[in-house]
Amino acid sequence: MNIVRRKRQKSRTKILLPFIVIVAAVSIVYSFHFLIQLRNLLFSITTTTTTTINITNSSMSFMSAVTVEKAIDKLSELDINFLALDFDQTILDIHTGGNWKGSQDELFPHIRPVFAQLITTALRTESISNGNGIEIAVVTFSFQTRFVRGVIDHIIEVGLDHDTSKKLGMIGIGGVVDTSQKIPIRGGDRSWRYNGSGSIEGKQPHMASAVEELEKLRELREEEQQRSEYPTTTTPSTATTNGNGNEKLPPAPITRKSTLLLDDDHRNIRHALDNGVRAIWFDPKRPNKLLPEIMKLV
């Protein structure tokens, strides 16, 4: 009897085995299909989230740009025509300590967007106003000024169109951005010296020396413009005309009252204020507070 039962069980197993294999195969196929659908669903959710984040960032960038324009307008209303910017922990979100070991390109991600926008918006405003805008200089204790120059060139290359850069004299040989004839840099490289009678505390000599260079550059641009407008005149007038034919007065001189220093070092801010220079302390941990502080200036 046992032998007969065993034979029947083997016979049933042989009959059921193909069905078991088919059911298992179908289950595997459906499971694989389910996993594919699940993967597609997750990908769709991720894509939607990423798109939302990008749209949000775009909106934030637009709002930031509008706020920066208002800040520049505020400076113009106060007759501020010179913006002196610190480099480490101000334009950049790190402190290089004047000993940067990385490449130039590795500094670019550390550029604070608010300062890039301040610089380009101020220059764009100057371009529209035919040179009567806000001058810019970088004042730093770092002696690695070639890295500073590289950062400023990069800001202009990315943030300004070629025509505006060319109009402002920031396009060099080969059509490459070169800000050296427009934005002075005063650092710790001993490439400059201030011999005036003003204060030598903090960033005071840096700003004073930068202003001397800016005034010379202004004179050169004015002479070049007059020669192009009055090629046969030996003693051109001190006033030229703008694109509408109206008389354009020369830019106002840069003074302590028309200067604004932005720096993360309290000591530099204190020295500036003590010498009658407008100054705002930049908090590296709260960069979003800078533009509201500018709007509070009186």
Secondary structure by P-SEA (a helix, b strand, c coil): caaaaaaaaaaaaaaaaaaaaaaaaaaaaaaaaaaaaaaaaaaaaaaaaaaaaaaaaaaaaaaaaaaaaaaaaaaaaacccbbbbbccccccccccccccccccccccccccaaaaaaaaaaaaaaaaaccccbbbbbbccccaaaaaaaaaaaaaaacccaaaaaaaccccccccccccccbbbbccccccccccccccccaaaaaaaaaaaaaaaaaaaaaaaaaaacccccccccccccccccccccccccccccbbbbbccaaaaaaaaaacbbbbbbccccccaaaaaaaacc
